[in-house]
Amino acid sequence: MTKEQIPYKIYLEEDEMPKAWYNLRADMINKPAPLIHPGTHQPMTLEELSPVFCEELCKQELNNTDPFIEIPQEIRDFYKMYRPSPLIRAYCLEEKLGTPAKIYYKFEGNNTSGSHKLNSAIAQAYYAKKQGLKGVTTETGAGQWGTALSMACSYFDLDCKVFMVKVSYEQKPFRREVMRTYGASVTPSPSETTQIGKKILEAHPGTTGSLGCAISEAVEVATSTPGYRYVLGSVLNQVLLHQSIIGLETKAALDKYGIKPDMIIGCAGGGSNLGGLIAPFMGEKIKGNADYRIIAVEPQSCPSFTRGKYAYDFADTGMVCPLAKMYTLGSNFIPAPNHAGGLRYHGMSPVLSQLYDDGLMEAIAVPQTEVFAAAEEFARVEGILPAPESSHAIKVALDEAKKCVETGEEKTIVFGLTGTGYFDMVAYEKYHNGVMDDYIPTDEELEKYFATLPPVE
């Protein structure tokens, strides 16, 4: 198909937007291991999860059988404000690189929250409102999830309490203020406002925090405050389910023009955007109907896939959440205060962990300075300033496109551009000033955290 036959931006019509989320677990041959109770080491039941999460979300979390789950009309109506999102052919970037590769990116930054996180935030807020709750609590790293959830809670008139990783709270004040504009309260984590926060500060004086710390505080507040539940922006099965709308739209847009990707690339922190992007493609791969090279890209400073252990671990630093079997660096791992933002989580989605362990996808860890170099290279050509998280996927997509220059292969590359970086200018400033470093944990450091993994048979 010629350049003239494929538009710069491929839009689906409103009536082409998916009406159901795709539950990849239903088609997985090896199902992800269940969440287990930290005391009994038995699989968590609906009754045990319900005091923490909304009941309908608990049902989605435990659903390994239904391949499609209908999107309620109220959520679909909200989605119409910014979905379907465009799939963009990077013609200018291809020309600049002189590559025979065809590069596409699914852009999720065209909404007020600035990222893909709104896809799940509005669903979780909807189910909380439907259950008659007063509000929800959550954590946020770089702030995209907190921003999205505060917007969704504002829409449904719910209270929203956000615990923001302390280093991001300090590095990204504007994103914090967006959350407050939508009516959320934002607390730097770890804090003195919770018992778990106090314990973490006592054990790690002066810590810059982590997503694991913030999760612990948010869960404590949710379970001790009547009328509240905890919601999470990544890692869990329910979140990957909601984010599958990204992959479903991407595949529909490609199918519309008869395009088959050779590789699909996404950044990986907890797994929400990557899991959503690859879902329908992975489903085809599992069934043997098609083959794709699927690549997860993570920061070298927090290398859960590439250097972690596949084991049961706590999802949070305070050790109050269920145990999840995942690639993990240990729940006590406190990542370096770098600018990977939302990718600073010690573990990885159980769904993606199982797929990775089964050899159905690969993972690459990249250094921070190279990520920002790739972000700048992309921004100067494509005109979008990408978020640091998204730029991990950009880095590997550029590398693969440059390889095609050498080999002459006409590969079709698809990657997820999960959001914009306009609130991340402190990070860009440090990169431009040459004061950004590439911290990489040593094997000795990681072994110290692996030693704290809970003993689970």
BELPERA-V466274 format. One record per residue. N is the residue number from 1. RES is the residue in one small letter. SS is DSSP state (helix for helix, strand for strand, loop for the rest). PHI is phi in radians with two decimals (* if undefined). D_FIRST is the distance of its C-alpha to the first C-alpha in Angstrom with 2 decimals. Layout:
n:N res:RES ss:SS phi:PHI d_first:D_FIRST
n:N res:RES ss:SS phi:PHI d_first:D_FIRST
//
This chain:
n:1 res:m ss:loop phi:* d_first:0.00
n:2 res:t ss:loop phi:-1.42 d_first:3.80
n:3 res:k ss:helix phi:-1.01 d_first:6.82
n:4 res:e ss:helix phi:-1.18 d_first:8.26
n:5 res:q ss:helix phi:-1.53 d_first:6.35
n:6 res:i ss:loop phi:-1.99 d_first:7.39
n:7 res:p ss:loop phi:-1.19 d_first:11.18
n:8 res:y ss:loop phi:-1.09 d_first:13.49
n:9 res:k ss:strand phi:-2.08 d_first:15.33
n:10 res:i ss:strand phi:-1.72 d_first:14.33
n:11 res:y ss:loop phi:-1.85 d_first:17.56
n:12 res:l ss:loop phi:-1.52 d_first:18.80
n:13 res:e ss:loop phi:-1.26 d_first:21.43
n:14 res:e ss:helix phi:-0.98 d_first:24.99
n:15 res:d ss:helix phi:-1.34 d_first:25.50
n:16 res:e ss:helix phi:-1.62 d_first:22.54
n:17 res:m ss:loop phi:-1.12 d_first:24.41
n:18 res:p ss:loop phi:-0.95 d_first:25.84
n:19 res:k ss:loop phi:-1.79 d_first:29.33
n:20 res:a ss:strand phi:-2.53 d_first:30.38
n:21 res:w ss:strand phi:-1.38 d_first:30.23
n:22 res:y ss:strand phi:-1.77 d_first:29.20
n:23 res:n ss:loop phi:-1.68 d_first:32.11
n:24 res:l ss:helix phi:-0.98 d_first:30.69
n:25 res:r ss:helix phi:-1.00 d_first:34.27
n:26 res:a ss:helix phi:-1.10 d_first:34.56
n:27 res:d ss:helix phi:-1.77 d_first:32.06
n:28 res:m ss:loop phi:-1.26 d_first:33.35
n:29 res:i ss:loop phi:-1.23 d_first:35.39
n:30 res:n ss:loop phi:-1.73 d_first:37.62
n:31 res:k ss:loop phi:-1.23 d_first:38.41
n:32 res:p ss:loop phi:-1.10 d_first:39.15
n:33 res:a ss:loop phi:-1.09 d_first:42.89
n:34 res:p ss:loop phi:-1.26 d_first:44.75
n:35 res:l ss:loop phi:-1.13 d_first:46.35
n:36 res:i ss:strand phi:-2.15 d_first:50.01
n:37 res:h ss:loop phi:-1.22 d_first:53.21
n:38 res:p ss:loop phi:-1.14 d_first:54.59
n:39 res:g ss:loop phi:-1.59 d_first:58.09
n:40 res:t ss:loop phi:-1.64 d_first:57.76
n:41 res:h ss:loop phi:1.07 d_first:54.50
n:42 res:q ss:loop phi:-1.81 d_first:53.62
n:43 res:p ss:strand phi:-0.95 d_first:50.33
n:44 res:m ss:loop phi:-1.18 d_first:50.38
n:45 res:t ss:loop phi:-1.74 d_first:51.02
n:46 res:l ss:helix phi:-1.02 d_first:50.01
n:47 res:e ss:helix phi:-1.15 d_first:53.58
n:48 res:e ss:helix phi:-1.32 d_first:53.50
n:49 res:l ss:helix phi:-1.43 d_first:50.20
n:50 res:s ss:helix phi:-1.07 d_first:51.10
n:51 res:p ss:loop phi:-1.20 d_first:53.57
n:52 res:v ss:loop phi:-1.75 d_first:50.83
n:53 res:f ss:loop phi:-1.94 d_first:47.65
n:54 res:c ss:loop phi:-1.05 d_first:47.16
n:55 res:e ss:helix phi:-1.06 d_first:47.81
n:56 res:e ss:helix phi:-1.11 d_first:44.46
n:57 res:l ss:helix phi:-1.20 d_first:42.68
n:58 res:c ss:helix phi:-1.08 d_first:44.99
n:59 res:k ss:helix phi:-1.11 d_first:43.89
n:60 res:q ss:helix phi:-1.16 d_first:40.22
n:61 res:e ss:helix phi:-1.07 d_first:41.21
n:62 res:l ss:helix phi:-1.65 d_first:42.84
n:63 res:n ss:loop phi:-1.44 d_first:40.33
n:64 res:n ss:loop phi:-1.90 d_first:38.86
n:65 res:t ss:loop phi:-2.05 d_first:38.36
n:66 res:d ss:loop phi:-1.53 d_first:36.39
n:67 res:p ss:loop phi:-1.19 d_first:32.60
n:68 res:f ss:strand phi:-2.28 d_first:32.10
n:69 res:i ss:strand phi:-2.17 d_first:34.53
n:70 res:e ss:strand phi:-1.05 d_first:34.40
n:71 res:i ss:loop phi:-1.49 d_first:33.98
n:72 res:p ss:loop phi:-0.97 d_first:37.03
n:73 res:q ss:helix phi:-1.02 d_first:36.50
n:74 res:e ss:helix phi:-1.07 d_first:38.25
n:75 res:i ss:helix phi:-1.26 d_first:35.78
n:76 res:r ss:helix phi:-1.08 d_first:32.78
n:77 res:d ss:helix phi:-1.12 d_first:34.40
n:78 res:f ss:helix phi:-1.18 d_first:34.75
n:79 res:y ss:helix phi:-0.95 d_first:31.15
n:80 res:k ss:loop phi:-1.09 d_first:30.09
n:81 res:m ss:loop phi:-1.15 d_first:31.49
n:82 res:y ss:loop phi:-2.50 d_first:28.61
n:83 res:r ss:loop phi:-2.13 d_first:26.21
n:84 res:p ss:loop phi:-1.13 d_first:23.44
n:85 res:s ss:loop phi:-1.51 d_first:22.69
n:86 res:p ss:loop phi:-1.33 d_first:19.42
n:87 res:l ss:strand phi:-1.80 d_first:16.65
n:88 res:i ss:strand phi:-1.90 d_first:15.84
n:89 res:r ss:strand phi:-1.49 d_first:13.09
n:90 res:a ss:loop phi:-1.47 d_first:15.48
n:91 res:y ss:helix phi:-1.02 d_first:13.97
n:92 res:c ss:helix phi:-1.11 d_first:17.60
n:93 res:l ss:helix phi:-1.17 d_first:18.64
n:94 res:e ss:helix phi:-1.02 d_first:15.95
n:95 res:e ss:helix phi:-1.16 d_first:17.09
n:96 res:k ss:helix phi:-1.09 d_first:20.68
n:97 res:l ss:helix phi:-1.36 d_first:20.50
n:98 res:g ss:loop phi:1.15 d_first:18.78
n:99 res:t ss:loop phi:-1.75 d_first:16.83
n:100 res:p ss:loop phi:-1.35 d_first:13.73
n:101 res:a ss:loop phi:-1.18 d_first:13.60
n:102 res:k ss:strand phi:-1.82 d_first:11.40
n:103 res:i ss:strand phi:-2.00 d_first:14.20
n:104 res:y ss:strand phi:-2.17 d_first:14.65
n:105 res:y ss:strand phi:-2.37 d_first:18.13
n:106 res:k ss:strand phi:-1.57 d_first:19.85
n:107 res:f ss:strand phi:-1.70 d_first:22.50
n:108 res:e ss:loop phi:-1.85 d_first:25.80
n:109 res:g ss:loop phi:-1.67 d_first:28.02
n:110 res:n ss:loop phi:-1.63 d_first:27.83
n:111 res:n ss:loop phi:-2.48 d_first:31.18
n:112 res:t ss:loop phi:-1.06 d_first:34.79
n:113 res:s ss:loop phi:-1.29 d_first:35.29
n:114 res:g ss:loop phi:1.38 d_first:32.46
n:115 res:s ss:strand phi:-2.76 d_first:30.99
n:116 res:h ss:loop phi:-1.24 d_first:29.81
n:117 res:k ss:loop phi:-1.06 d_first:33.48
n:118 res:l ss:helix phi:-1.12 d_first:34.00
n:119 res:n ss:helix phi:-1.01 d_first:32.05
n:120 res:s ss:helix phi:-1.64 d_first:35.00
n:121 res:a ss:helix phi:-1.03 d_first:37.74
n:122 res:i ss:helix phi:-1.19 d_first:37.61
n:123 res:a ss:helix phi:-1.18 d_first:37.70
n:124 res:q ss:helix phi:-1.20 d_first:40.66
n:125 res:a ss:helix phi:-1.16 d_first:42.51
n:126 res:y ss:helix phi:-1.05 d_first:42.02
n:127 res:y ss:helix phi:-1.21 d_first:43.60
n:128 res:a ss:helix phi:-1.16 d_first:46.41
n:129 res:k ss:helix phi:-1.15 d_first:47.22
n:130 res:k ss:helix phi:-1.07 d_first:47.11
n:131 res:q ss:loop phi:-1.40 d_first:49.62
n:132 res:g ss:loop phi:1.48 d_first:51.92
n:133 res:l ss:loop phi:-1.35 d_first:51.86
n:134 res:k ss:loop phi:-1.43 d_first:53.11
n:135 res:g ss:strand phi:-3.02 d_first:50.57
n:136 res:v ss:strand phi:-2.39 d_first:48.60
n:137 res:t ss:strand phi:-2.11 d_first:48.73
n:138 res:t ss:strand phi:-2.81 d_first:46.05
n:139 res:e ss:strand phi:-2.03 d_first:45.25
n:140 res:t ss:strand phi:-2.63 d_first:42.64
n:141 res:g ss:loop phi:-1.64 d_first:41.63
n:142 res:a ss:loop phi:-1.24 d_first:39.67
n:143 res:g ss:loop phi:1.97 d_first:40.28
n:144 res:q ss:helix phi:-1.09 d_first:36.93
n:145 res:w ss:helix phi:-1.14 d_first:38.21
n:146 res:g ss:helix phi:-1.05 d_first:41.58
n:147 res:t ss:helix phi:-1.11 d_first:40.03
n:148 res:a ss:helix phi:-1.10 d_first:37.82
n:149 res:l ss:helix phi:-1.18 d_first:40.78
n:150 res:s ss:helix phi:-1.12 d_first:43.17
n:151 res:m ss:helix phi:-1.14 d_first:40.85
n:152 res:a ss:helix phi:-1.14 d_first:40.51
n:153 res:c ss:helix phi:-1.17 d_first:44.29
n:154 res:s ss:helix phi:-1.07 d_first:45.01
n:155 res:y ss:helix phi:-1.07 d_first:42.96
n:156 res:f ss:helix phi:-1.75 d_first:45.06
n:157 res:d ss:loop phi:1.02 d_first:48.30
n:158 res:l ss:loop phi:-1.97 d_first:48.74
n:159 res:d ss:strand phi:-1.29 d_first:50.49
n:160 res:c ss:strand phi:-2.37 d_first:48.35
n:161 res:k ss:strand phi:-1.93 d_first:49.96
n:162 res:v ss:strand phi:-1.98 d_first:47.73
n:163 res:f ss:strand phi:-1.80 d_first:48.82
n:164 res:m ss:strand phi:-1.80 d_first:46.77
n:165 res:v ss:strand phi:-0.86 d_first:46.81
n:166 res:k ss:helix phi:-0.95 d_first:49.42
n:167 res:v ss:helix phi:-1.12 d_first:47.51
n:168 res:s ss:helix phi:-1.28 d_first:44.63
n:169 res:y ss:helix phi:-0.97 d_first:47.25
n:170 res:e ss:helix phi:-1.47 d_first:48.58
n:171 res:q ss:helix phi:-1.38 d_first:45.32
n:172 res:k ss:loop phi:-2.20 d_first:43.47
n:173 res:p ss:helix phi:-1.11 d_first:46.12
n:174 res:f ss:helix phi:-1.24 d_first:43.75
n:175 res:r ss:helix phi:-1.18 d_first:41.82
n:176 res:r ss:helix phi:-1.03 d_first:45.25
n:177 res:e ss:helix phi:-1.25 d_first:46.23
n:178 res:v ss:helix phi:-1.10 d_first:43.19
n:179 res:m ss:helix phi:-1.03 d_first:44.39
n:180 res:r ss:helix phi:-1.16 d_first:47.86
n:181 res:t ss:helix phi:-1.06 d_first:46.58
n:182 res:y ss:loop phi:-1.44 d_first:45.29
n:183 res:g ss:loop phi:1.72 d_first:48.76
n:184 res:a ss:loop phi:-1.42 d_first:48.37
n:185 res:s ss:strand phi:-1.62 d_first:51.06
n:186 res:v ss:strand phi:-2.19 d_first:49.80
n:187 res:t ss:strand phi:-2.09 d_first:51.95
n:188 res:p ss:strand phi:-1.20 d_first:51.36
n:189 res:s ss:strand phi:-2.09 d_first:51.44
n:190 res:p ss:loop phi:-1.33 d_first:53.59
n:191 res:s ss:loop phi:-2.21 d_first:56.21
n:192 res:e ss:loop phi:-1.61 d_first:59.87
n:193 res:t ss:loop phi:-1.53 d_first:59.18
n:194 res:t ss:loop phi:-2.23 d_first:58.71
n:195 res:q ss:helix phi:-1.15 d_first:60.75
n:196 res:i ss:helix phi:-1.17 d_first:57.79
n:197 res:g ss:helix phi:-1.03 d_first:56.87
n:198 res:k ss:helix phi:-1.09 d_first:60.45
n:199 res:k ss:helix phi:-1.14 d_first:60.41
n:200 res:i ss:helix phi:-1.15 d_first:57.19
n:201 res:l ss:helix phi:-1.15 d_first:58.65
n:202 res:e ss:helix phi:-1.20 d_first:61.84
n:203 res:a ss:helix phi:-1.38 d_first:60.03
n:204 res:h ss:loop phi:-2.29 d_first:57.60
n:205 res:p ss:loop phi:-1.01 d_first:59.43
n:206 res:g ss:loop phi:1.31 d_first:57.25
n:207 res:t ss:loop phi:-1.09 d_first:54.00
n:208 res:t ss:loop phi:-1.52 d_first:50.81
n:209 res:g ss:loop phi:1.52 d_first:49.78
n:210 res:s ss:loop phi:-2.75 d_first:46.84
n:211 res:l ss:helix phi:-1.10 d_first:44.83
n:212 res:g ss:helix phi:-1.07 d_first:47.19
n:213 res:c ss:helix phi:-1.13 d_first:50.17
n:214 res:a ss:helix phi:-1.13 d_first:48.71
n:215 res:i ss:helix phi:-1.05 d_first:47.84
n:216 res:s ss:helix phi:-1.00 d_first:51.47
n:217 res:e ss:helix phi:-1.16 d_first:52.86
n:218 res:a ss:helix phi:-1.12 d_first:50.60
n:219 res:v ss:helix phi:-1.17 d_first:51.51
n:220 res:e ss:helix phi:-1.01 d_first:55.20
n:221 res:v ss:helix phi:-1.16 d_first:55.17
n:222 res:a ss:helix phi:-1.11 d_first:53.24
n:223 res:t ss:helix phi:-1.39 d_first:55.58
n:224 res:s ss:helix phi:-1.91 d_first:58.70
n:225 res:t ss:loop phi:-2.09 d_first:57.93
n:226 res:p ss:loop phi:-1.01 d_first:58.39
n:227 res:g ss:loop phi:1.46 d_first:55.49
n:228 res:y ss:strand phi:-2.13 d_first:52.84
n:229 res:r ss:strand phi:-2.38 d_first:50.16
n:230 res:y ss:strand phi:-1.64 d_first:47.98
n:231 res:v ss:loop phi:-2.23 d_first:44.18
n:232 res:l ss:loop phi:-2.21 d_first:41.79
n:233 res:g ss:loop phi:-1.65 d_first:38.41
n:234 res:s ss:loop phi:-2.77 d_first:37.03
n:235 res:v ss:loop phi:1.23 d_first:37.94
n:236 res:l ss:loop phi:-1.22 d_first:39.10
n:237 res:n ss:helix phi:-1.00 d_first:37.35
n:238 res:q ss:helix phi:-1.06 d_first:37.55
n:239 res:v ss:helix phi:-1.24 d_first:35.67
n:240 res:l ss:helix phi:-1.09 d_first:32.74
n:241 res:l ss:helix phi:-1.04 d_first:32.74
n:242 res:h ss:helix phi:-1.11 d_first:32.45
n:243 res:q ss:helix phi:-1.31 d_first:29.76
n:244 res:s ss:helix phi:-1.08 d_first:27.56
n:245 res:i ss:helix phi:-1.07 d_first:26.27
n:246 res:i ss:helix phi:-1.09 d_first:24.15
n:247 res:g ss:helix phi:-1.18 d_first:22.37
n:248 res:l ss:helix phi:-1.09 d_first:22.21
n:249 res:e ss:helix phi:-1.17 d_first:20.51
n:250 res:t ss:helix phi:-1.04 d_first:18.08
n:251 res:k ss:helix phi:-1.15 d_first:17.14
n:252 res:a ss:helix phi:-1.10 d_first:16.99
n:253 res:a ss:helix phi:-1.16 d_first:14.61
n:254 res:l ss:helix phi:-1.15 d_first:12.20
n:255 res:d ss:helix phi:-1.08 d_first:12.77
n:256 res:k ss:helix phi:-1.03 d_first:12.14
n:257 res:y ss:loop phi:-2.00 d_first:8.35
n:258 res:g ss:loop phi:1.15 d_first:8.60
n:259 res:i ss:loop phi:-1.75 d_first:8.78
n:260 res:k ss:loop phi:-2.04 d_first:11.76
n:261 res:p ss:loop phi:-1.27 d_first:13.76
n:262 res:d ss:loop phi:-1.52 d_first:15.89
n:263 res:m ss:strand phi:-2.49 d_first:18.57
n:264 res:i ss:strand phi:-2.20 d_first:20.05
n:265 res:i ss:strand phi:-2.19 d_first:22.75
n:266 res:g ss:strand phi:-2.55 d_first:25.55
n:267 res:c ss:strand phi:-1.29 d_first:28.98
n:268 res:a ss:loop phi:-2.37 d_first:31.92
n:269 res:g ss:loop phi:-2.12 d_first:35.39
n:270 res:g ss:loop phi:-1.76 d_first:36.58
n:271 res:g ss:loop phi:2.07 d_first:33.20
n:272 res:s ss:helix phi:-1.13 d_first:32.38
n:273 res:n ss:helix phi:-1.27 d_first:29.00
n:274 res:l ss:helix phi:-1.09 d_first:27.82
n:275 res:g ss:helix phi:-1.06 d_first:29.08
n:276 res:g ss:helix phi:-1.21 d_first:27.43
n:277 res:l ss:helix phi:-1.12 d_first:23.98
n:278 res:i ss:helix phi:-1.54 d_first:23.92
n:279 res:a ss:helix phi:-0.84 d_first:25.84
n:280 res:p ss:helix phi:-1.20 d_first:23.38
n:281 res:f ss:helix phi:-1.23 d_first:21.47
n:282 res:m ss:helix phi:-1.13 d_first:24.91
n:283 res:g ss:helix phi:-1.02 d_first:25.96
n:284 res:e ss:helix phi:-1.13 d_first:23.28
n:285 res:k ss:helix phi:-1.12 d_first:24.28
n:286 res:i ss:helix phi:-1.07 d_first:27.93
n:287 res:k ss:helix phi:-1.36 d_first:27.46
n:288 res:g ss:loop phi:1.40 d_first:25.62
n:289 res:n ss:loop phi:-1.49 d_first:22.55
n:290 res:a ss:loop phi:-2.84 d_first:20.18
n:291 res:d ss:loop phi:-2.28 d_first:20.86
n:292 res:y ss:loop phi:-2.42 d_first:20.16
n:293 res:r ss:strand phi:-1.58 d_first:21.98
n:294 res:i ss:strand phi:-1.98 d_first:23.77
n:295 res:i ss:strand phi:-2.15 d_first:25.74
n:296 res:a ss:strand phi:-1.68 d_first:28.61
n:297 res:v ss:strand phi:-2.08 d_first:29.80
n:298 res:e ss:strand phi:-2.21 d_first:33.43
n:299 res:p ss:strand phi:-1.33 d_first:36.00
n:300 res:q ss:helix phi:-1.12 d_first:38.30
n:301 res:s ss:helix phi:-1.34 d_first:41.16
n:302 res:c ss:helix phi:-2.49 d_first:40.63
n:303 res:p ss:loop phi:-1.55 d_first:39.03
n:304 res:s ss:helix phi:-1.03 d_first:39.46
n:305 res:f ss:helix phi:-1.20 d_first:36.88
n:306 res:t ss:helix phi:-1.36 d_first:37.35
n:307 res:r ss:helix phi:-2.35 d_first:41.15
n:308 res:g ss:loop phi:-1.44 d_first:42.34
n:309 res:k ss:strand phi:-1.82 d_first:44.23
n:310 res:y ss:strand phi:-1.57 d_first:42.98
n:311 res:a ss:strand phi:-2.77 d_first:46.01
n:312 res:y ss:strand phi:-1.26 d_first:47.51
n:313 res:d ss:strand phi:-2.67 d_first:48.21
n:314 res:f ss:strand phi:-1.22 d_first:49.16
n:315 res:a ss:loop phi:-1.36 d_first:46.38
n:316 res:d ss:loop phi:-2.43 d_first:48.69
n:317 res:t ss:loop phi:-1.23 d_first:51.17
n:318 res:g ss:loop phi:-1.34 d_first:54.09
n:319 res:m ss:loop phi:1.02 d_first:53.62
n:320 res:v ss:loop phi:-1.94 d_first:53.99
n:321 res:c ss:loop phi:-1.56 d_first:50.63
n:322 res:p ss:loop phi:-1.05 d_first:49.82
n:323 res:l ss:strand phi:-1.52 d_first:48.84
n:324 res:a ss:strand phi:-2.13 d_first:45.18
n:325 res:k ss:strand phi:-1.50 d_first:43.98
n:326 res:m ss:strand phi:-2.78 d_first:41.36
n:327 res:y ss:strand phi:-1.29 d_first:40.62
n:328 res:t ss:strand phi:-2.45 d_first:43.23
n:329 res:l ss:loop phi:-1.75 d_first:45.13
n:330 res:g ss:loop phi:1.78 d_first:48.14
n:331 res:s ss:loop phi:-1.15 d_first:48.94
n:332 res:n ss:loop phi:-1.52 d_first:51.35
n:333 res:f ss:loop phi:-1.14 d_first:48.70
n:334 res:i ss:loop phi:-1.92 d_first:48.68
n:335 res:p ss:loop phi:-1.19 d_first:45.61
n:336 res:a ss:loop phi:-1.07 d_first:45.95
n:337 res:p ss:loop phi:-1.34 d_first:45.78
n:338 res:n ss:loop phi:-1.60 d_first:42.44
n:339 res:h ss:loop phi:-1.86 d_first:39.59
n:340 res:a ss:loop phi:-1.27 d_first:37.34
n:341 res:g ss:helix phi:0.96 d_first:38.80
n:342 res:g ss:helix phi:-1.20 d_first:37.44
n:343 res:l ss:helix phi:-1.67 d_first:36.77
n:344 res:r ss:loop phi:-1.59 d_first:40.52
n:345 res:y ss:loop phi:-2.13 d_first:41.31
n:346 res:h ss:loop phi:-1.28 d_first:43.22
n:347 res:g ss:strand phi:-2.20 d_first:41.36
n:348 res:m ss:loop phi:-2.40 d_first:38.04
n:349 res:s ss:loop phi:-0.78 d_first:37.02
n:350 res:p ss:helix phi:-0.99 d_first:38.58
n:351 res:v ss:helix phi:-1.11 d_first:35.32
n:352 res:l ss:helix phi:-1.17 d_first:33.35
n:353 res:s ss:helix phi:-1.07 d_first:36.41
n:354 res:q ss:helix phi:-1.14 d_first:36.47
n:355 res:l ss:helix phi:-1.09 d_first:32.79
n:356 res:y ss:helix phi:-1.17 d_first:33.33
n:357 res:d ss:helix phi:-1.16 d_first:36.53
n:358 res:d ss:loop phi:-1.43 d_first:34.80
n:359 res:g ss:loop phi:1.36 d_first:32.36
n:360 res:l ss:loop phi:-1.53 d_first:29.28
n:361 res:m ss:loop phi:-2.60 d_first:28.36
n:362 res:e ss:strand phi:-2.12 d_first:29.44
n:363 res:a ss:strand phi:-2.40 d_first:31.04
n:364 res:i ss:strand phi:-2.32 d_first:31.38
n:365 res:a ss:strand phi:-1.86 d_first:34.11
n:366 res:v ss:strand phi:-2.23 d_first:33.75
n:367 res:p ss:loop phi:-1.38 d_first:36.45
n:368 res:q ss:helix phi:-1.05 d_first:36.84
n:369 res:t ss:helix phi:-1.15 d_first:36.80
n:370 res:e ss:helix phi:-1.20 d_first:33.50
n:371 res:v ss:helix phi:-1.13 d_first:32.01
n:372 res:f ss:helix phi:-1.25 d_first:33.21
n:373 res:a ss:helix phi:-1.10 d_first:32.02
n:374 res:a ss:helix phi:-1.17 d_first:28.47
n:375 res:a ss:helix phi:-1.07 d_first:28.97
n:376 res:e ss:helix phi:-1.19 d_first:30.11
n:377 res:e ss:helix phi:-1.05 d_first:27.29
n:378 res:f ss:helix phi:-1.17 d_first:24.77
n:379 res:a ss:helix phi:-1.07 d_first:26.89
n:380 res:r ss:helix phi:-1.22 d_first:27.25
n:381 res:v ss:helix phi:-1.88 d_first:23.54
n:382 res:e ss:helix phi:-1.65 d_first:22.13
n:383 res:g ss:loop phi:1.38 d_first:25.31
n:384 res:i ss:loop phi:-2.11 d_first:26.27
n:385 res:l ss:loop phi:-1.48 d_first:29.42
n:386 res:p ss:strand phi:-1.45 d_first:28.81
n:387 res:a ss:loop phi:-1.14 d_first:31.59
n:388 res:p ss:helix phi:-0.97 d_first:33.14
n:389 res:e ss:helix phi:-1.07 d_first:32.17
n:390 res:s ss:helix phi:-1.02 d_first:28.45
n:391 res:s ss:helix phi:-1.17 d_first:28.68
n:392 res:h ss:helix phi:-1.12 d_first:29.42
n:393 res:a ss:helix phi:-1.19 d_first:25.88
n:394 res:i ss:helix phi:-1.04 d_first:24.61
n:395 res:k ss:helix phi:-0.96 d_first:26.82
n:396 res:v ss:helix phi:-1.31 d_first:25.34
n:397 res:a ss:helix phi:-1.09 d_first:21.70
n:398 res:l ss:helix phi:-1.11 d_first:22.51
n:399 res:d ss:helix phi:-1.03 d_first:24.36
n:400 res:e ss:helix phi:-1.19 d_first:21.53
n:401 res:a ss:helix phi:-1.16 d_first:19.09
n:402 res:k ss:helix phi:-1.24 d_first:21.91
n:403 res:k ss:helix phi:-1.10 d_first:22.39
n:404 res:c ss:helix phi:-1.17 d_first:18.89
n:405 res:v ss:helix phi:-1.10 d_first:20.13
n:406 res:e ss:helix phi:-1.28 d_first:22.96
n:407 res:t ss:helix phi:-1.60 d_first:21.28
n:408 res:g ss:loop phi:1.39 d_first:18.03
n:409 res:e ss:loop phi:-1.32 d_first:16.22
n:410 res:e ss:loop phi:-1.69 d_first:12.69
n:411 res:k ss:loop phi:-1.29 d_first:13.90
n:412 res:t ss:strand phi:-1.84 d_first:12.50
n:413 res:i ss:strand phi:-1.94 d_first:15.60
n:414 res:v ss:strand phi:-2.13 d_first:16.80
n:415 res:f ss:strand phi:-2.36 d_first:20.28
n:416 res:g ss:strand phi:-1.63 d_first:22.76
n:417 res:l ss:strand phi:-1.74 d_first:24.17
n:418 res:t ss:loop phi:-1.29 d_first:27.25
n:419 res:g ss:strand phi:3.10 d_first:29.09
n:420 res:t ss:strand phi:-1.65 d_first:30.40
n:421 res:g ss:loop phi:-1.97 d_first:33.16
n:422 res:y ss:loop phi:-1.25 d_first:35.16
n:423 res:f ss:loop phi:-1.74 d_first:38.22
n:424 res:d ss:loop phi:-1.96 d_first:37.97
n:425 res:m ss:helix phi:-1.23 d_first:39.15
n:426 res:v ss:helix phi:-1.08 d_first:42.17
n:427 res:a ss:helix phi:-1.13 d_first:39.89
n:428 res:y ss:helix phi:-1.09 d_first:37.92
n:429 res:e ss:helix phi:-1.08 d_first:41.32
n:430 res:k ss:helix phi:-1.14 d_first:42.63
n:431 res:y ss:helix phi:-1.14 d_first:39.61
n:432 res:h ss:helix phi:-1.15 d_first:40.00
n:433 res:n ss:loop phi:-1.48 d_first:43.75
n:434 res:g ss:loop phi:1.27 d_first:43.40
n:435 res:v ss:loop phi:-1.90 d_first:45.43
n:436 res:m ss:loop phi:-1.53 d_first:42.80
n:437 res:d ss:loop phi:-2.04 d_first:43.47
n:438 res:d ss:loop phi:-2.03 d_first:41.81
n:439 res:y ss:loop phi:-1.27 d_first:44.28
n:440 res:i ss:loop phi:-2.28 d_first:43.72
n:441 res:p ss:loop phi:-1.11 d_first:46.27
n:442 res:t ss:loop phi:-1.41 d_first:48.26
n:443 res:d ss:helix phi:-1.07 d_first:48.65
n:444 res:e ss:helix phi:-1.12 d_first:52.23
n:445 res:e ss:helix phi:-1.09 d_first:51.26
n:446 res:l ss:helix phi:-1.14 d_first:48.84
n:447 res:e ss:helix phi:-1.06 d_first:51.45
n:448 res:k ss:helix phi:-1.07 d_first:53.84
n:449 res:y ss:helix phi:-1.34 d_first:51.51
n:450 res:f ss:helix phi:-1.06 d_first:50.65
n:451 res:a ss:loop phi:-1.14 d_first:54.40
n:452 res:t ss:loop phi:-1.67 d_first:54.53
n:453 res:l ss:loop phi:-1.06 d_first:52.09
n:454 res:p ss:loop phi:-1.13 d_first:53.94
n:455 res:p ss:loop phi:-1.33 d_first:55.28
n:456 res:v ss:loop phi:-2.20 d_first:53.38
n:457 res:e ss:loop phi:-1.28 d_first:53.56
//
